[in-house]
Amino acid sequence: MVFDFLRRGAAETVEQKASATGPVVAYQTSGRVAWSPRDSVSLTRSGFCGNPVGFRSVKLIAEAAAALPLVVQDAARRYDDHPLMSLMRRPNAGQGRAELFEALYGQMLLSGDGYVEAVGGEGGLPIELHVLRSDRMSVVPGADGWPVAYEYAVGGRKHRFDASGAVTPVCHIRNFHPQDDHYGFSPMQAAAMAMDVHNAASRWSKALLDNAARPSGAIVYRGAEGQGKLSEDQYDRLVSEMESHHQGARNAGRPMLLEGGLDWKPMGFSPSDMEFQKTKESAAREIALAFGVPPMLIGVQGDATYANYQEAHRAFYRLTVLPLATRVTAALADWLSGYLGEAVTLKPDLDQVPALSAERDAQWARVAAAEFLTDAEKRSLLGLPVVADDA
């Protein structure tokens, strides 16, 4: 046949015992940086559980925001006692207010999403509130793109929360994400590269300590009559003796006995090795920057952005803690108002935050001195509800 040569060529190609992906495997990582996975579970493991800067940044924000005192008010008055305050005080049998909010803020910082489940609540406020793990939750979008349900998966089992009603059993609070319609963007993702650099620097430091904290060197062999190559037995013996007698912290400072034409040539630190500590500090500063924590507060040396620790502490509350806490408590209040049947506001009480005491004193004095304002306008400027006499 005319096309027999095509069939023969195809048959010959099939019989070749070589992988078509072999050349790709050989060169796919050549010259490329190896970054850690970017899913929330891997980032939590490497950036929170395995990185002191990430751990301290998340703990600092979550604990500070969870410790903020909260107030419940509506358009008419601020409540001294309210069912919502009682629920916040003891949201479930195993957690108090601080523990619940610390878990919620921690989930948002690590994954960008926070999920709160309401238990009970037929005809009133829920009986309990629980924070669900973000890595186990998935959004189920409907035909119009809006969520119609939430699926919580543990092992091989799944539980679906129906979100099609007027009041959903799950409150989903998420950070802004410019490229995702259903999930939030976490600071951990923005700091992922800096965390890889910081973790790699820590591993490099540990390897250097295991090698007696000394730079490496070279063993030069000068044999008889210019011969410069060891036999296989001599090479294996030399490697074995080096590994057993001259490597590791326990062999630090141990003298080396060389024979048979062997000579030791020490190698000094390269300029890149000398800049190693600065690289690690720079990565720590970038991690703190992604979370909005002044580097001074987590012990990063050499940072002089703020005049003193008090200014850094005030900036931390004003720029990081309060925006997060205000947004989360407002979302919870709006969600729980659907159970109450009335609109209430849940927000941090700024007058009881020690870090902002100087600012609040100045604001109170400035508003009180404004004689052209009515009492109702002054209360509104201070975030207080309007009393009946001022209405």
Backbone torsions as a table, in degrees:
resi	resn	phi	psi	omega
1	MET	NA	158.1	-177.9
2	VAL	-67.8	-35.3	-174.3
3	PHE	-98.4	18.3	178.9
4	ASP	-62.0	-33.4	-177.3
5	PHE	-67.3	-26.9	176.0
6	LEU	-70.2	-41.2	178.9
7	ARG	-64.7	-41.0	179.2
8	ARG	-64.4	-39.3	179.1
9	GLY	-65.1	-38.4	178.8
10	ALA	-66.4	-41.3	179.9
11	ALA	-63.3	-41.9	-179.9
12	GLU	-63.7	-36.0	-179.9
13	THR	-66.6	-40.1	-179.3
14	VAL	-65.9	-35.0	-175.4
15	GLU	-77.4	-9.2	179.3
16	GLN	-69.9	131.3	-176.2
17	LYS	-97.4	63.1	178.2
18	ALA	-138.4	137.1	-179.9
19	SER	-73.1	135.6	178.7
20	ALA	-68.1	-21.4	-179.6
21	THR	-95.1	2.8	-178.3
22	GLY	-56.4	-50.7	178.7
23	PRO	-62.3	-31.5	-179.8
24	VAL	-70.3	-42.7	-180.0
25	VAL	-61.3	-36.5	-175.7
26	ALA	-68.8	-29.0	-172.2
27	TYR	-121.7	5.8	-172.3
28	GLN	-69.5	-28.4	-179.6
29	THR	-106.9	8.1	-177.7
30	SER	-69.1	120.1	176.8
31	GLY	77.4	8.7	-179.0
32	ARG	-108.1	151.3	178.2
33	VAL	-80.3	137.0	179.1
34	ALA	-94.0	103.0	178.5
35	TRP	-93.9	155.6	177.4
36	SER	-74.5	160.2	177.7
37	PRO	-60.0	152.5	-174.4
38	ARG	-106.2	10.0	175.4
39	ASP	-75.2	160.3	-172.4
40	SER	-64.0	-34.9	-179.4
41	VAL	-67.0	-45.2	179.8
42	SER	-67.5	-39.6	178.7
43	LEU	-65.6	-38.5	177.4
44	THR	-64.7	-40.4	-179.0
45	ARG	-66.7	-44.5	-176.0
46	SER	-87.6	-32.6	-174.5
47	GLY	-95.1	-21.9	179.4
48	PHE	-111.8	-52.3	-179.0
49	CYS	-74.7	-25.5	-175.1
50	GLY	-117.6	11.8	-179.5
51	ASN	-136.3	119.6	-176.0
52	PRO	-66.4	-32.7	-179.6
53	VAL	-70.5	-45.5	176.9
54	GLY	-64.0	-41.0	179.1
55	PHE	-61.1	-48.3	-176.9
56	ARG	-68.5	-35.4	179.3
57	SER	-64.5	-46.2	179.7
58	VAL	-65.5	-44.7	-179.5
59	LYS	-63.9	-39.8	-177.9
60	LEU	-63.5	-45.8	-179.3
61	ILE	-69.5	-47.4	-175.8
62	ALA	-63.9	-43.4	-179.1
63	GLU	-69.9	-39.0	179.2
64	ALA	-67.0	-42.3	-179.9
65	ALA	-70.1	-36.4	-179.5
66	ALA	-71.0	-24.9	-178.5
67	ALA	-84.6	-5.6	-179.5
68	LEU	-65.6	131.7	174.8
69	PRO	-69.2	142.1	-176.4
70	LEU	-113.8	150.5	176.2
71	VAL	-128.0	148.9	176.5
72	VAL	-115.0	128.1	179.3
73	GLN	-150.9	165.0	172.1
74	ASP	-128.1	-162.4	-176.6
75	ALA	-70.9	-18.3	-174.9
76	ALA	-98.8	-39.5	-174.0
77	ARG	-160.0	167.0	174.3
78	ARG	-101.1	129.5	-172.7
79	TYR	-87.2	134.6	170.7
80	ASP	-81.9	-29.4	177.8
81	ASP	-144.4	131.8	-177.0
82	HIS	-153.5	147.3	178.4
83	PRO	-55.8	-34.2	178.5
84	LEU	-65.9	-36.9	177.0
85	MET	-66.0	-38.5	177.5
86	SER	-64.8	-39.8	177.9
87	LEU	-66.2	-40.2	178.7
88	MET	-68.0	-33.1	-178.3
89	ARG	-66.9	-36.9	178.6
90	ARG	-140.1	81.5	-174.8
91	PRO	-69.5	-28.0	176.6
92	ASN	-156.5	175.4	-174.0
93	ALA	-68.8	-23.6	-175.8
94	GLY	-103.2	-6.5	-175.2
95	GLN	-137.8	148.3	169.0
96	GLY	-98.7	-172.4	-178.1
97	ARG	-61.3	-46.2	-176.8
98	ALA	-64.3	-41.7	-179.7
99	GLU	-65.9	-41.6	180.0
100	LEU	-63.5	-47.9	-177.2
101	PHE	-71.6	-32.1	176.4
102	GLU	-63.7	-41.6	177.0
103	ALA	-65.3	-39.6	-179.2
104	LEU	-67.2	-47.0	178.8
105	TYR	-65.1	-38.2	178.6
106	GLY	-62.6	-41.8	178.1
107	GLN	-63.1	-39.6	-179.7
108	MET	-68.7	-36.4	179.4
109	LEU	-72.7	-32.5	-177.7
110	LEU	-84.8	-36.4	-174.4
111	SER	-120.8	-14.4	-177.1
112	GLY	89.4	-5.4	-177.8
113	ASP	-131.5	144.4	174.0
114	GLY	-130.3	134.3	-178.4
115	TYR	-125.8	127.8	178.2
116	VAL	-120.0	126.0	-179.6
117	GLU	-98.8	136.1	175.2
118	ALA	-98.4	127.5	178.5
119	VAL	-108.8	125.0	-175.9
120	GLY	79.9	-151.7	176.1
121	GLY	99.5	16.1	176.6
122	GLU	-73.3	109.9	178.4
123	GLY	84.2	16.7	179.5
124	GLY	174.9	-163.0	179.8
125	LEU	-65.1	152.8	175.0
126	PRO	-60.9	153.9	177.5
127	ILE	-75.9	-38.3	-179.3
128	GLU	-140.5	157.4	173.1
129	LEU	-124.5	137.6	179.8
130	HIS	-133.9	137.3	174.2
131	VAL	-88.0	126.3	-178.9
132	LEU	-99.5	149.2	179.8
133	ARG	-68.8	130.9	-175.7
134	SER	-69.9	-32.2	-177.4
135	ASP	-71.8	-13.9	178.6
136	ARG	-98.5	-7.3	-175.2
137	MET	-102.0	142.4	176.0
138	SER	-136.6	143.9	-179.6
139	VAL	-88.5	135.0	177.3
140	VAL	-107.1	103.0	-179.2
141	PRO	-79.5	151.8	176.7
142	GLY	-92.5	-168.1	-177.6
143	ALA	-65.9	-28.0	-179.9
144	ASP	-91.3	1.4	178.7
145	GLY	94.9	-17.6	178.9
146	TRP	-80.7	149.6	-179.1
147	PRO	-65.0	133.2	175.3
148	VAL	-110.4	-12.5	179.3
149	ALA	-163.9	164.1	173.9
150	TYR	-127.3	133.6	180.0
151	GLU	-110.5	127.5	178.7
152	TYR	-111.0	116.8	-174.1
153	ALA	-112.5	130.6	174.6
154	VAL	-131.4	112.5	-175.2
155	GLY	65.0	-124.3	178.6
156	GLY	-99.4	4.3	-177.1
157	ARG	-104.6	145.2	179.7
158	LYS	-130.8	144.6	174.1
159	HIS	-126.4	130.8	-177.3
160	ARG	-105.3	128.2	173.7
161	PHE	-99.7	122.2	-179.8
162	ASP	-75.1	124.7	-179.0
163	ALA	-114.5	20.3	-177.5
164	SER	-90.0	-9.7	-178.7
165	GLY	-81.2	179.3	179.6
166	ALA	-67.4	-37.5	177.3
167	VAL	-120.2	120.5	-176.9
168	THR	-87.2	148.8	177.7
169	PRO	-76.0	-8.5	-179.7
170	VAL	-127.3	128.9	174.2
171	CYS	-97.5	118.1	-179.0
172	HIS	-103.8	115.6	177.6
173	ILE	-113.9	125.1	-175.8
174	ARG	-134.3	151.6	174.4
175	ASN	-75.3	161.6	177.4
176	PHE	-66.1	131.9	176.2
177	HIS	-131.8	118.3	-175.9
178	PRO	-72.8	-14.1	-174.2
179	GLN	-125.4	15.5	179.7
180	ASP	-140.7	133.2	-177.3
181	ASP	-87.7	-15.9	-171.8
182	HIS	-123.6	-19.8	-176.4
183	TYR	-124.8	152.8	-177.0
184	GLY	-90.4	167.1	179.2
185	PHE	-104.6	126.7	-175.5
186	SER	-96.6	149.5	173.0
187	PRO	-58.6	-27.2	179.6
188	MET	-62.0	-34.6	178.0
189	GLN	-69.7	-38.3	178.3
190	ALA	-68.0	-30.1	-178.7
191	ALA	-94.2	7.1	-172.7
192	ALA	-61.2	-43.8	-178.8
193	MET	-64.9	-44.5	178.8
194	ALA	-63.6	-34.0	178.3
195	MET	-69.2	-38.4	176.0
196	ASP	-61.3	-41.9	179.0
197	VAL	-64.5	-44.1	-178.8
198	HIS	-65.8	-42.7	178.5
199	ASN	-66.1	-39.9	177.7
200	ALA	-64.7	-36.8	177.9
201	ALA	-66.2	-37.3	177.1
202	SER	-66.7	-39.7	177.5
203	ARG	-65.8	-38.8	178.3
204	TRP	-63.1	-41.5	178.9
205	SER	-64.1	-41.2	178.8
206	LYS	-64.6	-41.4	178.7
207	ALA	-64.3	-36.2	178.2
208	LEU	-66.7	-39.4	177.6
209	LEU	-66.1	-38.1	177.3
210	ASP	-64.0	-22.7	178.5
211	ASN	-99.1	32.4	176.5
212	ALA	67.8	20.0	177.3
213	ALA	55.6	33.8	178.2
214	ARG	-122.8	150.0	175.8
215	PRO	-66.6	157.2	-178.4
216	SER	-75.7	173.4	178.2
217	GLY	-148.1	-172.0	-178.2
218	ALA	-131.0	139.2	174.0
219	ILE	-98.4	118.7	-178.0
220	VAL	-102.7	130.9	-178.7
221	TYR	-107.7	123.1	175.1
222	ARG	-119.8	100.1	-178.0
223	GLY	-84.3	-179.9	179.0
224	ALA	-66.9	142.1	176.9
225	GLU	57.8	37.3	175.1
226	GLY	76.9	5.7	-179.5
227	GLN	-69.7	126.7	-175.1
228	GLY	-117.9	27.0	-178.1
229	LYS	-134.6	132.0	177.2
230	LEU	-82.4	153.2	172.3
231	SER	-74.3	168.1	-178.0
232	GLU	-63.4	-40.1	178.9
233	ASP	-65.4	-42.4	178.8
234	GLN	-65.0	-39.5	-179.8
235	TYR	-65.4	-46.2	179.9
236	ASP	-62.4	-39.1	179.3
237	ARG	-66.8	-39.8	-179.7
238	LEU	-65.5	-43.9	179.0
239	VAL	-63.4	-41.2	-179.7
240	SER	-64.1	-41.8	179.6
241	GLU	-68.4	-36.4	178.4
242	MET	-65.0	-43.0	-178.2
243	GLU	-68.3	-35.6	-173.9
244	SER	-90.3	-26.6	-172.6
245	HIS	-117.5	-13.3	-172.3
246	HIS	-134.4	9.0	176.5
247	GLN	-119.1	151.6	179.4
248	GLY	97.2	160.6	-177.3
249	ALA	-66.6	-30.3	-178.6
250	ARG	-69.1	-18.0	179.4
251	ASN	-102.9	17.0	-178.3
252	ALA	-62.1	131.0	177.4
253	GLY	77.9	3.9	-178.2
254	ARG	-73.9	129.6	-178.8
255	PRO	-67.6	151.3	-178.5
256	MET	-108.4	130.2	178.2
257	LEU	-101.5	115.2	-178.2
258	LEU	-112.0	140.6	-179.1
259	GLU	-144.2	169.5	173.8
260	GLY	64.6	37.4	176.9
261	GLY	85.7	10.8	178.6
262	LEU	-85.8	143.0	-179.2
263	ASP	-140.3	138.5	-178.1
264	TRP	-99.9	127.7	179.1
265	LYS	-117.8	102.0	180.0
266	PRO	-68.5	148.6	177.4
267	MET	-116.9	129.1	179.5
268	GLY	-78.0	171.3	177.6
269	PHE	-68.6	138.8	175.5
270	SER	-77.7	163.9	176.7
271	PRO	-57.3	-34.2	178.5
272	SER	-66.4	-34.9	176.6
273	ASP	-67.3	-37.7	-179.5
274	MET	-66.5	-28.2	178.9
275	GLU	-90.3	8.9	-174.0
276	PHE	-61.2	-45.9	-177.2
277	GLN	-65.1	-37.3	177.7
278	LYS	-66.0	-35.8	177.1
279	THR	-63.6	-41.1	180.0
280	LYS	-66.7	-41.4	178.2
281	GLU	-66.1	-37.3	177.7
282	SER	-64.6	-40.4	177.7
283	ALA	-65.4	-40.4	177.9
284	ALA	-62.9	-38.0	178.8
285	ARG	-66.9	-37.5	178.5
286	GLU	-68.1	-36.9	177.2
287	ILE	-63.1	-47.1	178.5
288	ALA	-62.3	-36.8	178.7
289	LEU	-63.3	-41.2	-179.3
290	ALA	-64.0	-34.1	-179.5
291	PHE	-87.4	-12.4	-178.1
292	GLY	81.8	28.5	179.6
293	VAL	-106.4	124.0	175.1
294	PRO	-57.8	127.6	-177.2
295	PRO	-55.1	-27.6	179.2
296	MET	-60.6	-32.2	-176.2
297	LEU	-75.5	-17.9	179.8
298	ILE	-110.9	14.3	171.9
299	GLY	84.4	17.7	176.4
300	VAL	-78.4	118.9	-175.1
301	GLN	-78.1	154.1	172.8
302	GLY	84.0	7.0	179.6
303	ASP	-95.6	117.7	-176.5
304	ALA	-119.3	31.3	179.9
305	THR	-66.2	-38.8	-178.5
306	TYR	-104.3	147.3	-176.8
307	ALA	-65.9	-35.2	179.9
308	ASN	-156.0	176.6	-176.9
309	TYR	-65.6	-34.7	-179.4
310	GLN	-64.5	-40.6	177.4
311	GLU	-65.4	-40.4	177.5
312	ALA	-63.6	-40.2	179.6
313	HIS	-64.8	-41.6	179.1
314	ARG	-66.6	-42.1	178.4
315	ALA	-64.6	-35.6	178.5
316	PHE	-61.6	-45.2	179.2
317	TYR	-69.4	-43.5	-173.8
318	ARG	-70.5	-37.8	-172.1
319	LEU	-99.1	-20.1	-174.5
320	THR	-121.0	-55.6	-172.0
321	VAL	-70.8	-50.7	-175.8
322	LEU	-65.3	-44.2	176.7
323	PRO	-58.7	-40.5	179.1
324	LEU	-66.3	-48.8	-177.4
325	ALA	-65.8	-39.5	-179.6
326	THR	-64.7	-42.6	-179.0
327	ARG	-67.9	-41.0	-177.6
328	VAL	-70.0	-45.7	-179.8
329	THR	-66.1	-34.0	176.8
330	ALA	-65.7	-40.3	178.1
331	ALA	-65.8	-40.5	178.4
332	LEU	-65.6	-41.1	179.7
333	ALA	-64.6	-41.1	178.7
334	ASP	-65.0	-39.1	179.1
335	TRP	-67.8	-45.7	-177.6
336	LEU	-74.2	-21.3	175.6
337	SER	-63.2	-29.0	175.8
338	GLY	-64.7	-33.0	175.7
339	TYR	-75.0	-36.4	-178.0
340	LEU	-73.5	-33.3	-173.8
341	GLY	84.1	10.2	177.5
342	GLU	-144.9	151.3	-177.3
343	ALA	-86.6	121.0	175.4
344	VAL	-129.3	161.7	-180.0
345	THR	-117.6	132.6	174.7
346	LEU	-117.5	120.8	-175.7
347	LYS	-151.6	160.9	177.1
348	PRO	-67.2	143.5	176.1
349	ASP	-88.2	100.1	-174.5
350	LEU	-66.7	-24.4	-179.2
351	ASP	-70.9	-13.6	-179.2
352	GLN	-109.3	14.9	177.4
353	VAL	-96.0	110.3	-176.2
354	PRO	-58.6	-33.9	-177.1
355	ALA	-66.8	-21.9	-177.7
356	LEU	-108.4	13.9	-175.4
357	SER	-62.2	-40.4	-179.4
358	ALA	-65.3	-41.5	178.7
359	GLU	-66.1	-42.0	-179.1
360	ARG	-67.6	-38.4	177.0
361	ASP	-61.4	-42.7	179.1
362	ALA	-65.8	-38.1	179.6
363	GLN	-67.9	-43.3	178.6
364	TRP	-61.0	-43.7	-179.4
365	ALA	-65.9	-39.8	-179.3
366	ARG	-67.5	-41.1	-179.8
367	VAL	-71.5	-39.9	-179.7
368	ALA	-64.6	-31.2	-178.6
369	ALA	-81.1	-7.8	-179.0
370	ALA	-82.8	93.9	-176.1
371	GLU	-71.6	-18.8	-178.8
372	PHE	-79.9	-3.6	179.3
373	LEU	-99.0	143.5	173.1
374	THR	-78.0	167.1	178.6
375	ASP	-62.9	-35.9	179.1
376	ALA	-66.0	-40.0	178.7
377	GLU	-67.7	-38.0	178.4
378	LYS	-64.9	-43.0	178.2
379	ARG	-63.4	-37.2	178.6
380	SER	-65.7	-39.6	178.6
381	LEU	-65.8	-30.7	-179.7
382	LEU	-88.4	2.6	178.6
383	GLY	79.4	19.8	-178.9
384	LEU	-99.6	150.2	177.6
385	PRO	-71.9	160.1	179.9
386	VAL	-80.4	128.2	178.3
387	VAL	-83.9	166.9	-174.2
388	ALA	-64.9	-35.5	-177.4
389	ASP	-69.6	-25.7	-177.8
390	ASP	-91.0	-14.7	-173.5
391	ALA	-67.3	NA	NA
